[in-house]
Amino acid sequence: MPNTLQESMEDVSFAYMQGLCAYNGYTISKAERDNDGVDATIKCKGYPIDTSCKLCSPSIDIQLKASYAKFKQKRNGDLIFVLETKNYHNLIMGNRMIPIILVVLHMDRDRKKWVKHSKSALKIAKCAYWVNLKNHQPTNNGSSISVVIPKENILSCECLKKLMIKVSKEEEL
């Protein structure tokens, strides 16, 4: 029996992240089970750039989501994503050893548009956005909370590299 729609969306979002990691020479490992909101960990072998970095072999944990329905757009272009409260509480913790970000792949409602294949390319439609919720205020919301993701936080190959450099330099994301 084929995967559910949600499982397929999760697989496409992981494939998106694998592509970004492969381009940058990073490894990504999927968590075997939900562990403090971590769905996957991205690791860099050695330093992401020259020796101006402080830490060798930096890592970033990610909570990975995929949706077409939970996105809204503000007038300024920022995105609003509806996140489960339990996931939000995992992401706002300020004392994590490895930084964690929320990554959301914005998908098309039409499943046929998710992945396109031709002789010249294999493309995943739309893009993923990221946000660091570290030290945001706790919420008493019952089941979900609306999270604002800045429109410029598109997770691209270059963006992922910049995030890894920040981690290696012990800077905030």
Backbone torsions as a table, in degrees:
resi	resn	phi	psi	omega
1	MET	NA	132.0	-179.0
2	PRO	-64.8	160.3	176.6
3	ASN	-60.4	156.9	174.1
4	THR	-69.2	167.4	177.3
5	LEU	-57.1	-46.5	-179.2
6	GLN	-63.3	-41.8	178.3
7	GLU	-63.6	-39.2	177.3
8	SER	-64.6	-40.8	177.7
9	MET	-62.4	-42.3	178.4
10	GLU	-62.6	-40.4	179.0
11	ASP	-64.3	-40.7	178.6
12	VAL	-66.2	-40.3	179.8
13	SER	-65.6	-37.5	177.1
14	PHE	-67.6	-38.9	177.6
15	ALA	-62.3	-38.6	176.1
16	TYR	-57.7	-49.1	-179.5
17	MET	-65.2	-37.9	177.6
18	GLN	-60.9	-39.1	178.4
19	GLY	-63.4	-45.1	178.4
20	LEU	-62.4	-43.0	-179.8
21	CYS	-66.3	-43.5	179.6
22	ALA	-59.7	-43.1	179.7
23	TYR	-59.0	-41.8	-177.0
24	ASN	-86.9	-6.6	-178.8
25	GLY	80.9	23.1	178.3
26	TYR	-97.9	161.0	173.0
27	THR	-105.7	150.5	175.4
28	ILE	-130.5	133.0	177.5
29	SER	-125.2	134.5	-179.4
30	LYS	-83.2	134.5	176.5
31	ALA	-67.0	139.4	-179.6
32	GLU	-72.7	-26.4	176.8
33	ARG	-151.7	164.2	179.6
34	ASP	-63.5	120.0	-177.9
35	ASN	-129.9	95.1	-178.7
36	ASP	58.3	32.9	177.6
37	GLY	83.8	5.7	-179.0
38	VAL	-89.4	118.4	176.0
39	ASP	-95.0	-28.5	-179.4
40	ALA	-158.9	159.1	176.8
41	THR	-126.5	133.0	177.5
42	ILE	-105.6	131.6	-179.0
43	LYS	-128.4	143.6	175.2
44	CYS	-109.1	131.6	176.4
45	LYS	-81.2	124.3	179.9
46	GLY	74.9	-143.9	179.0
47	TYR	-98.3	140.3	179.9
48	PRO	-68.4	-26.0	173.0
49	ILE	-141.7	-155.2	-176.8
50	ASP	-61.2	-173.6	-175.7
51	THR	-75.0	8.7	173.5
52	SER	-70.8	-12.4	175.6
53	CYS	-78.9	148.9	-179.3
54	LYS	-90.1	-42.4	-173.4
55	LEU	-103.0	135.5	174.9
56	CYS	-89.1	145.9	177.1
57	SER	57.1	55.5	179.3
58	PRO	-69.3	156.7	179.5
59	SER	-134.6	151.7	172.5
60	ILE	-132.4	128.2	172.5
61	ASP	-88.2	147.5	177.8
62	ILE	-132.2	142.6	165.7
63	GLN	-102.4	122.4	-170.0
64	LEU	-110.1	126.0	178.3
65	LYS	-127.7	159.1	175.4
66	ALA	-142.0	134.7	-177.1
67	SER	-160.9	152.8	166.8
68	TYR	-119.2	-20.9	-173.5
69	ALA	-97.4	-24.5	-173.3
70	LYS	-90.5	10.1	-179.9
71	PHE	-101.9	138.8	169.0
72	LYS	-135.3	158.7	179.9
73	GLN	-118.2	132.7	176.8
74	LYS	-79.0	167.0	179.5
75	ARG	-60.0	-33.0	-179.7
76	ASN	-81.3	-0.4	178.0
77	GLY	98.2	-15.0	176.7
78	ASP	-61.9	155.7	-178.1
79	LEU	-103.5	146.5	173.8
80	ILE	-114.4	125.6	-179.9
81	PHE	-119.9	133.3	178.7
82	VAL	-87.9	117.2	-174.9
83	LEU	-117.1	142.1	176.2
84	GLU	-62.8	140.1	-177.3
85	THR	-58.6	-40.7	-179.2
86	LYS	-61.9	-37.1	177.3
87	ASN	-69.2	-39.7	178.4
88	TYR	-58.5	-45.5	-178.6
89	HIS	-62.8	-34.5	175.2
90	ASN	-66.5	-35.7	-174.7
91	LEU	-80.8	-20.5	-176.4
92	ILE	-90.2	-7.2	-178.7
93	MET	-56.6	129.1	-175.9
94	GLY	-92.3	-6.2	-173.8
95	ASN	-114.3	33.3	178.5
96	ARG	-77.9	143.9	176.9
97	MET	-72.3	-42.6	178.3
98	ILE	-107.1	128.5	179.4
99	PRO	-62.4	148.3	179.1
100	ILE	-127.1	139.9	175.8
101	ILE	-126.9	154.6	172.0
102	LEU	-91.2	128.3	176.5
103	VAL	-120.1	125.3	-178.8
104	VAL	-124.1	119.7	175.0
105	LEU	-85.5	118.8	178.4
106	HIS	-83.4	113.1	-174.3
107	MET	-108.2	159.6	176.1
108	ASP	-78.5	147.8	177.8
109	ARG	-63.4	-33.8	-178.7
110	ASP	-83.3	110.6	-177.8
111	ARG	-55.5	-31.3	-178.9
112	LYS	-65.6	-16.2	-179.2
113	LYS	-96.4	-3.4	-176.5
114	TRP	-64.1	-47.7	-176.5
115	VAL	-130.7	129.9	178.7
116	LYS	-118.1	135.2	179.8
117	HIS	-123.1	136.6	173.7
118	SER	-146.1	178.8	177.7
119	LYS	-65.0	-26.2	-175.9
120	SER	-99.1	-14.8	-175.5
121	ALA	-163.6	155.0	167.1
122	LEU	-118.3	116.5	-173.0
123	LYS	-121.0	138.7	170.2
124	ILE	-100.4	121.1	-175.3
125	ALA	-70.6	154.3	179.5
126	LYS	65.7	-159.1	-176.8
127	CYS	-152.3	170.4	178.3
128	ALA	-104.4	150.8	177.2
129	TYR	-121.5	155.5	-179.7
130	TRP	-131.7	155.8	174.3
131	VAL	-152.8	143.1	174.5
132	ASN	-100.8	118.0	-178.3
133	LEU	-102.4	10.4	-179.3
134	LYS	-52.1	132.2	176.9
135	ASN	67.3	14.2	171.0
136	HIS	-68.0	161.6	-177.2
137	GLN	-71.6	139.1	174.4
138	PRO	-62.2	160.8	-179.4
139	THR	-128.1	153.0	174.3
140	ASN	-101.4	5.5	179.3
141	ASN	-56.1	142.8	-177.4
142	GLY	-66.0	-64.9	-172.0
143	SER	-114.0	-27.1	-176.7
144	SER	-150.4	164.9	178.2
145	ILE	-142.5	145.1	176.4
146	SER	-86.4	125.1	-178.3
147	VAL	-111.0	132.8	178.2
148	VAL	-91.4	128.8	176.7
149	ILE	-116.0	117.9	-179.8
150	PRO	-57.3	138.2	-176.2
151	LYS	-59.7	-26.2	-179.4
152	GLU	-81.9	-3.8	-178.8
153	ASN	-86.1	52.1	175.5
154	ILE	-79.0	127.4	-179.0
155	LEU	-86.6	99.2	179.4
156	SER	-110.2	177.1	176.7
157	CYS	-58.2	-46.8	-178.5
158	GLU	-66.4	-40.7	178.7
159	CYS	-62.3	-44.5	179.6
160	LEU	-60.9	-40.2	177.6
161	LYS	-62.4	-43.6	178.9
162	LYS	-62.7	-39.5	177.7
163	LEU	-63.3	-42.4	-179.9
164	MET	-65.7	-37.8	176.9
165	ILE	-63.8	-43.0	177.9
166	LYS	-59.1	-43.4	178.8
167	VAL	-62.1	-43.4	-178.7
168	SER	-66.7	-27.3	178.0
169	LYS	-92.8	5.3	-179.1
170	GLU	59.7	38.5	176.8
171	GLU	-100.0	156.5	176.3
172	GLU	-70.0	145.5	177.4
173	LEU	-83.1	NA	NA
